[in-house]
Amino acid sequence: MCGIVGQVGGVPEADVAEALIRGQVAQLHHRGPDGSGVLIDPDFAFGHARLAIIDPELGAQPFVSDDGNVAITYNGEIYNYIELREQLVREGHSFRTTSDTEVLVNGYRQWGEQVLDRLDGMFAFAIYDRRRRALFCARDPYGQKPFFYHHAGDRLAFSSECRTFALLPGFDGAIDPASVADFLAFECFPFDRSIFRGVHKLPPGHRLTFSDGRLDVAPYFESVPQDGPRRTSSVELEEETHALLRVAVERTFRADVPVGLLLSGGLDSSLVLAILREVHPTLPLRTFTIRNLEPSYDESAGAALLARTFNTEHTVVTAEPSTLAATARQLPSQLDEPQADPGILPRYLLCREIARTTKVALTGDGGDELFYGYEVFRAQRVARAAALLPAALHRGVIQPLTQLLPGSDRYLSWELKLKQFAKGFPAPEHLRNFHWVSPFPVPEVQRLLRAEHRDISDVDRQLGLLEARWHKAKGNLGRLAYLYQQQYLPDYVLANSDRSAMLNSVELRTPFLSPDLVRRLNAAPDAAKMRGAETKSILRGIARRLLPEAIARGRKVGFTAPVATLIKGALKEEVRELLGAGHLRRQGLFDERHIARLLDEHFANRHNRYKQIWVLFMLQKWLQHRESSA
């Protein structure tokens, strides 16, 4: 895992270009503390900060092909690099390293841009083809690795983190009001957005080409849930999935350094561990878990049971409220963009511990989106019946009655779930999930922002993309799964994993996002993936053969933190300060009356407003650091 920067077009004199690139690489040192390199050419400039995982001795970057025509700077891992290398050797290619970087370079030389169709991995890379005088970039199918770019005139600059663009001549670094509105509505920067005006993300599963000042961005990967006919029995589908998972786990475990496992105690990471033991029965393994002191958030007992069952060297990190609060105060200043996922707090603490002994850890990310693991899938099953009730009944009776229920700080309490469920009606079917999970739906975003900063144009665009995705997929649950695969997974879950890990120079890998596994699951019918009210039916079928019964049948908790109680406790004074009327008036961004109501409702236990307050607090902490360091 690494950090990459570069630019094509408008490259200054060599010494100026090298100073610029080295300055940017220095800002990415946390992503690659094991080495750095630059490559300066009249047409392009590449930089690289290296976390040495594969071929630590010879895998330095930027890397240039034997014939000198292809140069690359690359972040990530190609898990099937051994198989691809064998194919390329048969095609006549020679290798001077054992790195996956050289496999990617020779793969491009052999297959051109179609090399993307053969890759199993997580990656963001930039290749300059000197023969074509063209830049070719790509990002993995679900955006596990970040890639930002800034296009101005004949120059295209790119980076693993958008903080490095501040060093570019002429870059003003203005905050984009439309992106702020996106963050409030979606808890993330969706699809191609960033916090900065003029800086874009290369969307997941997309490739980018740039030549003669012309930029082209297009998708190359697509896997859409189809709710196909049941052609195999449940047992056969479980066996097929198990076999695909074994291949994925074995490939993601490849490294020339020790590999551990981030073990939550939930079904996904537990199954990764069980299959890892199938593949490597006697290999010493390290597992790492978090212990929450709030019982409804804690899965550490299950993780301890698994560690004993599968004989791992197990480390437990206790998430003391004071430690979580301190992390919440400090972390925004280290991030290139605001992050709203509370799970970044425990994951950051775990990765900090992992870094003491291990560079790489496997995770269970992606399991919920592919196997239908979230509570919203149960809600979706009953939503069609609820939608038959008259809209006036929802607006005039059901929603007001649910809002009378008192607030609760427990993880996914029934009161909270009932209140959120009621918010989904009478919205159109494709917008129901947005109303279930959004901290601030569109009308509330408009009330929250002052008029001079109110720009919801991109929120409307993102809702249009959401509708298009909804109609593209098939099946009542498959459509919902596709929304989570296309936005929540890449822009919320995986962005959190990447930042929390790389701030600690740790690489997280997720076997569940193997392209072969993804395609097989998205072709399977809804009824196979969720039988009745049982979430993750396929995984549970496999788990019943491999895991202790308590784990196979256990409820989902999720990798998160009890921020509702943090807001009322250790962070209360700072929340009141940053979201108080005095600070908000000086800042001039938000309507202080609307925020005051949210705070009053939360602190009086009338409603659990942790989601809204947390989004605002993390945004304000990030903005505060930006203002203080300007």
C-alpha positions as CSV (number, residue, x, y, z in Angstrom):
1,M,0.0,0.0,0.0
2,C,1.3,3.4,-1.0
3,G,0.7,7.0,-1.8
4,I,0.9,8.3,-5.4
5,V,1.1,11.8,-6.9
6,G,1.8,13.2,-10.3
7,Q,0.9,15.4,-13.2
8,V,0.8,15.4,-17.0
9,G,1.0,18.5,-19.0
10,G,2.4,21.8,-17.9
11,V,5.4,20.2,-16.2
12,P,7.8,22.9,-15.1
13,E,11.6,22.7,-15.3
14,A,13.1,19.5,-13.9
15,D,14.4,20.9,-10.6
16,V,11.1,22.8,-10.0
17,A,9.0,19.7,-10.9
18,E,11.1,17.5,-8.6
19,A,10.8,19.9,-5.7
20,L,7.0,20.0,-6.2
21,I,6.6,16.2,-6.4
22,R,8.9,15.6,-3.4
23,G,6.9,18.0,-1.4
24,Q,3.7,16.3,-2.3
25,V,5.2,12.8,-1.6
26,A,6.3,14.1,1.9
27,Q,2.6,14.8,2.7
28,L,1.8,11.2,2.0
29,H,4.6,9.7,4.2
30,H,2.0,8.0,6.4
31,R,0.8,6.0,3.4
32,G,4.4,4.9,2.5
33,P,7.1,5.3,5.2
34,D,9.4,2.6,3.7
35,G,10.7,4.6,0.8
36,S,10.0,7.3,-1.8
37,G,10.8,8.0,-5.4
38,V,10.2,10.5,-8.1
39,L,10.4,10.3,-11.9
40,I,10.6,13.6,-13.9
41,D,10.1,13.7,-17.6
42,P,9.4,16.7,-19.9
43,D,5.8,15.3,-20.4
44,F,5.0,14.0,-16.9
45,A,6.1,13.9,-13.3
46,F,5.4,10.9,-11.0
47,G,6.0,10.5,-7.2
48,H,5.6,7.6,-4.9
49,A,5.6,6.9,-1.1
50,R,6.1,3.2,-0.5
51,L,4.7,0.8,2.1
52,A,6.8,-2.3,1.1
53,I,4.6,-5.4,1.0
54,I,5.5,-7.4,-2.2
55,D,9.2,-7.7,-3.1
56,P,10.5,-5.2,-0.5
57,E,14.0,-5.3,-2.0
58,L,13.2,-4.6,-5.7
59,G,9.7,-3.3,-5.9
60,A,10.5,0.5,-5.6
61,Q,8.5,3.0,-7.6
62,P,8.0,4.9,-9.9
63,F,8.8,1.9,-12.1
64,V,9.7,1.9,-15.8
65,S,9.4,-1.0,-18.2
66,D,12.5,-2.7,-19.8
67,D,11.9,-0.9,-23.1
68,G,11.5,2.5,-21.3
69,N,8.1,3.2,-22.9
70,V,5.8,2.6,-19.9
71,A,6.1,4.3,-16.6
72,I,3.9,3.7,-13.5
73,T,3.2,4.9,-10.1
74,Y,0.8,2.6,-8.3
75,N,-1.0,2.2,-5.0
76,G,-2.5,-1.2,-4.0
77,E,-2.1,-4.9,-4.4
78,I,-2.9,-7.1,-7.4
79,Y,-3.9,-10.3,-5.6
80,N,-3.7,-12.6,-8.7
81,Y,-0.3,-11.3,-9.7
82,I,1.3,-14.8,-9.6
83,E,-1.3,-16.2,-12.1
84,L,-0.9,-13.1,-14.3
85,R,2.9,-13.3,-14.2
86,E,2.7,-17.0,-15.4
87,Q,0.5,-16.0,-18.3
88,L,2.8,-13.1,-19.3
89,V,5.9,-15.3,-19.1
90,R,4.2,-17.7,-21.6
91,E,3.6,-14.6,-23.8
92,G,7.3,-13.9,-23.8
93,H,7.7,-11.2,-21.2
94,S,10.7,-11.3,-18.8
95,F,10.8,-9.9,-15.3
96,R,13.5,-8.4,-13.2
97,T,11.5,-8.3,-10.0
98,T,8.9,-10.4,-8.2
99,S,6.6,-7.4,-7.6
100,D,3.0,-7.1,-8.7
101,T,3.9,-3.6,-10.0
102,E,6.0,-5.1,-12.8
103,V,3.1,-7.6,-13.5
104,L,0.8,-4.6,-14.0
105,V,3.3,-2.8,-16.3
106,N,3.8,-5.9,-18.5
107,G,0.1,-6.7,-18.4
108,Y,-0.5,-3.2,-19.9
109,R,2.1,-3.8,-22.5
110,Q,0.5,-7.1,-23.5
111,W,-3.2,-6.3,-23.2
112,G,-3.4,-2.5,-23.2
113,E,-6.3,-1.0,-21.3
114,Q,-8.0,-4.5,-21.3
115,V,-5.6,-5.5,-18.6
116,L,-8.3,-4.1,-16.2
117,D,-10.5,-7.1,-17.1
118,R,-8.0,-9.5,-15.7
119,L,-7.1,-7.8,-12.4
120,D,-8.2,-9.1,-9.0
121,G,-7.1,-6.6,-6.4
122,M,-7.4,-3.1,-4.9
123,F,-5.6,-0.4,-6.8
124,A,-5.3,3.1,-8.0
125,F,-2.6,3.6,-10.6
126,A,-1.3,6.0,-13.2
127,I,0.6,4.7,-16.3
128,Y,2.3,7.0,-18.8
129,D,2.7,5.5,-22.3
130,R,5.5,7.4,-24.0
131,R,4.7,5.9,-27.4
132,R,1.1,7.3,-27.3
133,R,2.1,10.3,-25.1
134,A,-1.0,9.5,-23.0
135,L,-1.8,9.0,-19.4
136,F,-3.9,5.9,-18.4
137,C,-5.3,5.6,-14.9
138,A,-7.7,3.3,-13.1
139,R,-9.4,2.7,-9.8
140,D,-10.4,-0.7,-8.5
141,P,-14.1,-1.8,-8.9
142,Y,-15.3,-0.7,-5.5
143,G,-12.8,2.1,-4.8
144,Q,-10.8,0.5,-2.0
145,K,-7.9,2.8,-3.0
146,P,-8.5,6.5,-3.5
147,F,-7.6,8.5,-6.6
148,F,-8.2,12.3,-6.8
149,Y,-7.5,14.5,-9.8
150,H,-7.5,18.2,-10.7
151,H,-7.8,19.3,-14.3
152,A,-6.8,22.9,-15.2
153,G,-5.9,23.9,-18.8
154,D,-3.4,21.4,-20.3
155,R,-2.4,20.1,-16.8
156,L,-3.9,17.0,-15.1
157,A,-2.7,16.4,-11.5
158,F,-3.6,13.4,-9.5
159,S,-3.0,12.1,-5.9
160,S,-4.0,9.5,-3.3
161,E,-5.1,12.4,-1.1
162,C,-6.5,15.7,-2.1
163,R,-4.4,17.6,0.5
164,T,-1.4,17.5,-1.9
165,F,-3.1,19.8,-4.4
166,A,-2.5,22.8,-2.2
167,L,1.1,22.7,-3.4
168,L,0.1,23.1,-7.0
169,P,0.7,26.6,-8.5
170,G,-2.6,28.3,-9.1
171,F,-4.7,26.0,-6.9
172,D,-7.0,28.0,-4.7
173,G,-8.3,25.2,-2.4
174,A,-11.7,26.6,-2.0
175,I,-14.3,24.5,-0.2
176,D,-17.2,23.5,-2.6
177,P,-20.6,24.5,-1.1
178,A,-22.3,21.8,-3.2
179,S,-20.0,19.2,-1.7
180,V,-20.8,20.4,1.8
181,A,-24.5,19.8,1.0
182,D,-23.6,16.3,-0.2
183,F,-21.8,15.6,3.0
184,L,-24.8,16.6,5.1
185,A,-27.2,14.5,3.0
186,F,-25.1,11.4,2.4
187,E,-22.5,11.5,5.3
188,C,-19.8,11.2,2.6
189,F,-18.7,12.7,-0.7
190,P,-20.4,10.5,-3.2
191,F,-19.3,9.2,-6.6
192,D,-16.9,11.7,-8.1
193,R,-17.1,14.5,-5.4
194,S,-14.4,15.9,-3.1
195,I,-14.6,18.7,-0.5
196,F,-12.6,21.0,-2.8
197,R,-13.9,22.9,-5.8
198,G,-12.2,21.6,-8.9
199,V,-11.0,18.4,-7.4
200,H,-12.7,15.2,-8.4
201,K,-12.6,11.5,-7.4
202,L,-12.1,8.9,-10.1
203,P,-15.2,6.9,-9.4
204,P,-14.9,3.2,-8.4
205,G,-14.6,0.9,-11.4
206,H,-13.6,3.7,-13.8
207,R,-10.6,4.4,-15.9
208,L,-9.2,7.8,-17.0
209,T,-7.2,8.8,-20.1
210,F,-5.6,12.1,-20.7
211,S,-3.8,13.1,-23.9
212,D,-3.2,16.5,-25.6
213,G,-5.2,18.2,-22.9
214,R,-8.3,16.0,-23.4
215,L,-9.7,14.1,-20.4
216,D,-11.9,11.1,-20.7
217,V,-13.4,9.2,-17.8
218,A,-15.5,6.0,-18.3
219,P,-16.6,2.9,-16.4
220,Y,-14.8,-0.5,-17.1
221,F,-16.4,-2.7,-14.4
222,E,-20.0,-3.5,-13.8
223,S,-21.8,-6.1,-11.6
224,V,-25.5,-5.5,-11.1
225,P,-27.8,-7.6,-8.9
226,Q,-30.1,-9.5,-11.2
227,D,-32.3,-11.6,-9.0
228,G,-31.9,-14.5,-11.5
229,P,-33.8,-17.7,-11.4
230,R,-32.8,-20.4,-8.9
231,R,-30.7,-22.7,-11.0
232,T,-28.9,-24.3,-8.1
233,S,-29.9,-25.6,-4.7
234,S,-29.0,-23.7,-1.5
235,V,-26.4,-26.3,-0.6
236,E,-24.8,-26.0,-4.1
237,L,-24.8,-22.2,-3.9
238,E,-23.2,-22.3,-0.5
239,E,-20.5,-24.7,-1.7
240,E,-19.8,-22.6,-4.8
241,T,-19.5,-19.5,-2.6
242,H,-17.3,-21.3,-0.1
243,A,-14.9,-22.3,-2.9
244,L,-14.8,-18.7,-4.3
245,L,-14.1,-17.4,-0.8
246,R,-11.3,-19.9,-0.3
247,V,-9.6,-18.6,-3.5
248,A,-10.2,-14.9,-2.4
249,V,-8.9,-15.5,1.1
250,E,-5.8,-17.3,-0.2
251,R,-5.0,-14.6,-2.7
252,T,-5.5,-11.7,-0.3
253,F,-3.3,-13.3,2.2
254,R,-0.3,-13.2,-0.2
255,A,2.5,-10.9,1.0
256,D,6.2,-10.9,1.8
257,V,5.5,-9.5,5.3
258,P,3.3,-10.8,8.2
259,V,-0.5,-10.6,7.7
260,G,-3.1,-10.4,10.4
261,L,-6.9,-10.2,10.7
262,L,-9.1,-7.4,12.0
263,L,-11.6,-9.5,13.9
264,S,-14.8,-7.8,14.9
265,G,-16.6,-11.0,16.3
266,G,-19.3,-10.6,13.6
267,L,-20.1,-13.1,10.9
268,D,-18.0,-11.7,8.0
269,S,-14.5,-11.4,9.6
270,S,-15.2,-14.6,11.6
271,L,-15.8,-16.5,8.4
272,V,-12.6,-15.0,6.8
273,L,-10.7,-16.4,9.8
274,A,-12.3,-19.8,9.5
275,I,-11.5,-20.1,5.8
276,L,-8.0,-18.7,6.5
277,R,-7.5,-21.7,8.9
278,E,-8.7,-24.0,6.1
279,V,-6.1,-22.6,3.8
280,H,-3.3,-22.3,6.4
281,P,-4.1,-24.9,9.2
282,T,-0.9,-24.4,11.2
283,L,0.4,-21.0,10.2
284,P,0.8,-18.5,13.2
285,L,-1.9,-15.9,12.9
286,R,-2.5,-12.6,14.7
287,T,-6.0,-11.3,15.3
288,F,-7.0,-7.9,16.6
289,T,-10.4,-6.8,18.0
290,I,-11.9,-3.8,19.8
291,R,-13.7,-4.0,23.1
292,N,-16.5,-1.4,23.7
293,L,-17.5,-0.7,27.2
294,E,-21.1,-0.1,26.1
295,P,-22.5,-3.7,26.0
296,S,-24.8,-3.2,23.1
297,Y,-21.8,-2.2,20.9
298,D,-19.5,-4.9,22.0
299,E,-18.6,-8.1,20.2
300,S,-15.2,-8.8,21.9
301,A,-16.5,-11.9,23.7
302,G,-17.3,-13.5,20.3
303,A,-13.9,-12.5,19.0
304,A,-12.2,-14.1,22.0
305,L,-14.1,-17.3,21.4
306,L,-12.9,-17.4,17.8
307,A,-9.3,-16.7,18.7
308,R,-9.4,-19.7,21.0
309,T,-11.2,-21.9,18.5
310,F,-8.7,-21.1,15.7
311,N,-5.6,-20.7,17.8
312,T,-4.6,-17.2,17.0
313,E,-2.4,-14.7,18.9
314,H,-5.2,-12.4,19.9
315,T,-4.9,-8.7,20.8
316,V,-7.8,-6.7,22.4
317,V,-7.9,-2.9,22.3
318,T,-10.3,-1.4,24.8
319,A,-12.1,1.6,23.5
320,E,-12.3,3.7,26.7
321,P,-14.7,6.7,26.3
322,S,-11.8,9.1,27.1
323,T,-9.7,7.4,24.3
324,L,-12.5,7.6,21.8
325,A,-13.1,11.2,22.6
326,A,-9.4,12.1,22.3
327,T,-9.3,10.3,18.9
328,A,-12.4,12.2,17.8
329,R,-10.7,15.5,18.7
330,Q,-7.4,14.7,17.0
331,L,-8.4,12.6,13.9
332,P,-10.0,15.3,11.8
333,S,-6.8,17.3,11.7
334,Q,-5.0,14.3,10.1
335,L,-7.6,13.7,7.4
336,D,-7.5,15.1,3.9
337,E,-11.4,15.3,3.9
338,P,-14.0,15.1,6.7
339,Q,-15.2,11.6,7.6
340,A,-18.6,11.0,9.2
341,D,-18.5,7.3,9.9
342,P,-18.2,6.7,13.7
343,G,-16.4,3.4,12.9
344,I,-13.3,5.3,12.0
345,L,-12.6,5.8,15.7
346,P,-12.3,2.1,16.8
347,R,-10.7,1.2,13.4
348,Y,-8.1,3.9,13.8
349,L,-7.3,2.6,17.3
350,L,-7.1,-1.0,16.1
351,C,-4.8,-0.1,13.2
352,R,-2.5,1.9,15.5
353,E,-2.2,-1.3,17.5
354,I,-1.8,-3.5,14.4
355,A,1.1,-1.3,13.2
356,R,3.2,-2.3,16.2
357,T,3.7,-5.8,14.8
358,T,2.0,-6.2,11.4
359,K,1.7,-4.3,8.1
360,V,-1.2,-6.1,6.6
361,A,-4.6,-7.2,7.9
362,L,-7.6,-8.8,6.3
363,T,-11.1,-7.5,7.0
364,G,-14.8,-8.5,6.4
365,D,-15.7,-5.3,4.5
366,G,-18.2,-5.8,1.7
367,G,-20.0,-8.8,3.3
368,D,-23.1,-6.8,4.3
369,E,-23.5,-5.2,0.8
370,L,-23.1,-8.5,-1.1
371,F,-24.9,-10.9,1.3
372,Y,-27.7,-8.6,2.5
373,G,-26.5,-8.1,6.1
374,Y,-27.9,-4.7,7.1
375,E,-31.1,-4.2,9.1
376,V,-32.4,-2.2,6.1
377,F,-32.8,-5.4,4.1
378,R,-35.3,-6.6,6.7
379,A,-37.0,-3.2,6.5
380,Q,-37.2,-3.5,2.8
381,R,-39.0,-6.8,3.0
382,V,-41.9,-5.2,4.9
383,A,-41.8,-1.8,3.2
384,R,-44.0,-2.7,0.3
385,A,-46.9,-3.6,2.7
386,A,-46.3,-0.4,4.7
387,A,-46.4,1.6,1.4
388,L,-50.0,0.5,0.7
389,L,-51.2,2.7,3.6
390,P,-52.4,6.2,2.5
391,A,-49.8,8.9,2.4
392,A,-51.9,11.1,4.7
393,L,-51.9,8.3,7.3
394,H,-48.1,8.2,7.2
395,R,-47.7,11.9,7.4
396,G,-50.5,12.8,9.8
397,V,-50.5,9.8,12.2
398,I,-47.7,7.3,12.0
399,Q,-44.7,9.7,11.7
400,P,-45.9,12.0,14.5
401,L,-46.7,9.0,16.8
402,T,-43.3,7.5,16.3
403,Q,-41.6,10.8,17.0
404,L,-43.2,10.7,20.5
405,L,-41.1,7.7,21.5
406,P,-38.2,8.6,23.8
407,G,-34.6,8.5,22.6
408,S,-32.2,5.7,23.4
409,D,-28.4,5.5,23.2
410,R,-28.3,1.7,22.7
411,Y,-27.0,0.4,19.4
412,L,-29.9,0.2,16.9
413,S,-32.5,0.4,19.6
414,W,-36.1,-0.5,18.5
415,E,-37.2,3.0,19.1
416,L,-34.6,4.4,16.8
417,K,-35.3,1.8,14.1
418,L,-39.1,2.5,14.3
419,K,-38.6,6.2,14.0
420,Q,-36.2,5.8,11.0
421,F,-38.6,3.3,9.3
422,A,-41.5,5.7,9.5
423,K,-39.4,8.4,7.7
424,G,-39.3,6.2,4.6
425,F,-43.0,6.9,3.8
426,P,-44.6,8.0,1.6
427,A,-41.4,8.6,-0.4
428,P,-40.9,7.0,-3.8
429,E,-39.5,3.4,-3.6
430,H,-36.1,4.4,-4.9
431,L,-35.8,7.2,-2.3
432,R,-37.0,5.2,0.7
433,N,-33.6,4.1,1.8
434,F,-32.3,7.6,1.5
435,H,-34.9,8.8,3.9
436,W,-34.2,5.9,6.3
437,V,-30.5,6.6,6.6
438,S,-29.8,10.2,5.6
439,P,-28.9,12.5,8.5
440,F,-30.4,15.5,6.6
441,P,-32.8,15.0,3.8
442,V,-33.0,17.7,1.1
443,P,-35.5,20.0,2.9
444,E,-33.5,19.9,6.1
445,V,-30.2,20.6,4.3
446,Q,-31.9,23.7,2.9
447,R,-33.0,24.8,6.3
448,L,-29.6,24.0,7.9
449,L,-27.4,26.0,5.5
450,R,-27.6,29.8,5.3
451,A,-28.9,31.1,1.9
452,E,-25.5,32.3,0.7
453,H,-24.0,28.8,1.2
454,R,-27.0,26.8,0.1
455,D,-26.2,24.8,-3.1
456,I,-28.0,21.5,-3.4
457,S,-27.4,21.1,-7.1
458,D,-25.2,18.1,-6.6
459,V,-27.5,16.5,-4.1
460,D,-30.1,16.5,-6.8
461,R,-27.6,15.0,-9.3
462,Q,-26.7,12.2,-6.8
463,L,-30.4,11.4,-6.2
464,G,-30.7,11.1,-10.0
465,L,-27.8,8.6,-10.0
466,L,-29.5,6.8,-7.2
467,E,-32.7,6.5,-9.2
468,A,-30.9,5.3,-12.3
469,R,-29.1,2.6,-10.2
470,W,-32.4,1.5,-8.6
471,H,-34.0,0.9,-12.0
472,K,-30.8,-0.8,-13.4
473,A,-30.8,-3.6,-10.8
474,K,-33.4,-6.3,-10.4
475,G,-35.2,-7.7,-7.3
476,N,-36.7,-5.9,-4.3
477,L,-33.6,-6.6,-2.3
478,G,-31.2,-6.5,-5.2
479,R,-32.0,-2.9,-6.0
480,L,-31.3,-1.9,-2.4
481,A,-28.1,-3.9,-2.4
482,Y,-27.0,-2.2,-5.6
483,L,-27.4,1.2,-3.9
484,Y,-25.2,0.1,-1.1
485,Q,-22.6,-1.4,-3.4
486,Q,-22.4,1.7,-5.5
487,Q,-22.3,4.4,-2.8
488,Y,-22.3,3.4,0.8
489,L,-19.6,0.8,0.4
490,P,-17.0,2.8,-1.6
491,D,-17.7,6.3,-0.3
492,Y,-18.4,5.6,3.3
493,V,-17.1,2.1,4.5
494,L,-14.0,1.8,2.4
495,A,-13.0,5.4,2.6
496,N,-13.1,5.0,6.4
497,S,-11.0,1.8,6.2
498,D,-8.4,3.4,3.9
499,R,-7.9,6.5,6.0
500,S,-7.9,4.9,9.4
501,A,-5.4,2.2,8.2
502,M,-3.1,4.4,6.1
503,L,-2.7,7.1,8.8
504,N,-1.1,4.2,10.7
505,S,0.8,2.8,7.7
506,V,-1.3,-0.4,7.7
507,E,-2.8,-2.1,4.7
508,L,-6.3,-3.5,5.0
509,R,-7.5,-6.1,2.5
510,T,-11.0,-7.4,1.9
511,P,-11.5,-10.8,0.4
512,F,-15.3,-10.3,-0.1
513,L,-14.7,-7.9,-3.0
514,S,-13.1,-10.5,-5.3
515,P,-14.6,-9.9,-8.8
516,D,-15.5,-13.5,-9.4
517,L,-17.3,-13.7,-6.0
518,V,-19.1,-10.4,-6.6
519,R,-20.3,-11.5,-10.0
520,R,-21.6,-14.8,-8.8
521,L,-23.4,-13.3,-5.8
522,N,-25.0,-10.6,-7.9
523,A,-26.3,-13.2,-10.3
524,A,-28.0,-15.2,-7.5
525,P,-31.6,-14.7,-6.6
526,D,-32.7,-12.5,-3.7
527,A,-34.4,-15.5,-2.1
528,A,-31.1,-17.4,-1.8
529,K,-29.3,-14.5,-0.1
530,M,-32.1,-13.7,2.4
531,R,-34.4,-16.5,3.4
532,G,-37.4,-15.1,5.2
533,A,-36.1,-12.6,7.8
534,E,-32.6,-14.3,8.0
535,T,-29.9,-12.0,6.7
536,K,-26.8,-13.4,5.0
537,S,-28.4,-16.8,4.5
538,I,-25.6,-18.0,2.2
539,L,-22.9,-17.0,4.7
540,R,-24.8,-18.5,7.6
541,G,-25.1,-21.8,5.8
542,I,-21.3,-21.9,5.3
543,A,-20.8,-20.6,8.9
544,R,-22.9,-23.4,10.4
545,R,-20.2,-25.9,9.2
546,L,-17.2,-23.8,10.2
547,L,-17.9,-21.6,13.2
548,P,-19.2,-21.9,16.7
549,E,-23.0,-21.8,16.8
550,A,-23.1,-18.6,18.8
551,I,-21.2,-16.8,16.0
552,A,-23.1,-18.4,13.1
553,R,-26.4,-17.4,14.6
554,G,-25.4,-14.1,16.1
555,R,-26.9,-10.7,15.4
556,K,-25.1,-8.0,13.6
557,V,-23.6,-5.3,15.7
558,G,-21.4,-3.4,13.3
559,F,-18.0,-1.8,13.6
560,T,-18.9,1.5,15.2
561,A,-18.6,3.5,18.4
562,P,-21.2,4.7,20.9
563,V,-21.0,8.3,19.8
564,A,-24.5,9.1,21.2
565,T,-23.1,8.8,24.7
566,L,-19.8,10.5,23.8
567,I,-21.8,13.5,22.6
568,K,-23.6,13.6,26.0
569,G,-20.4,12.8,28.0
570,A,-16.8,13.3,27.1
571,L,-17.4,15.5,24.1
572,K,-20.3,17.5,25.4
573,E,-18.6,20.8,26.0
574,E,-16.7,20.7,22.7
575,V,-19.9,19.8,20.8
576,R,-21.7,22.7,22.5
577,E,-18.9,25.1,21.6
578,L,-18.5,24.1,18.0
579,L,-22.2,23.8,17.3
580,G,-23.2,26.7,19.6
581,A,-24.7,30.0,18.4
582,G,-21.6,32.0,19.0
583,H,-19.3,29.9,16.8
584,L,-21.9,29.4,14.2
585,R,-22.6,33.1,13.8
586,R,-18.9,33.9,13.4
587,Q,-18.6,31.1,10.9
588,G,-21.6,32.2,8.9
589,L,-22.3,28.7,7.4
590,F,-25.2,27.2,9.3
591,D,-28.5,28.3,10.8
592,E,-27.8,28.2,14.5
593,R,-31.5,27.9,15.5
594,H,-31.9,24.6,13.6
595,I,-28.8,23.1,15.2
596,A,-29.8,24.4,18.7
597,R,-33.0,22.4,18.3
598,L,-31.1,19.2,17.4
599,L,-28.8,19.6,20.5
600,D,-31.7,20.3,22.8
601,E,-33.6,17.2,21.6
602,H,-30.5,15.0,22.0
603,F,-29.5,16.2,25.4
604,A,-33.1,16.0,26.7
605,N,-33.4,12.4,25.5
606,R,-36.4,13.2,23.4
607,H,-34.7,11.9,20.2
608,N,-31.4,10.3,19.5
609,R,-29.9,12.9,17.1
610,Y,-26.4,11.4,17.3
611,K,-26.2,10.9,13.5
612,Q,-27.0,14.6,12.7
613,I,-24.8,16.0,15.5
614,W,-21.9,13.7,14.6
615,V,-21.9,14.7,11.0
616,L,-21.9,18.4,11.9
617,F,-19.3,17.9,14.6
618,M,-16.8,16.0,12.4
619,L,-17.2,18.6,9.7
620,Q,-16.7,21.4,12.1
621,K,-13.6,19.8,13.6
622,W,-12.1,19.4,10.1
623,L,-13.0,23.0,9.2
624,Q,-11.6,24.3,12.5
625,H,-8.2,22.7,11.8
626,R,-8.2,24.0,8.2
627,E,-8.9,27.5,9.5
628,S,-6.2,27.3,12.2
629,S,-3.5,26.1,9.8
630,A,-4.3,28.5,7.0
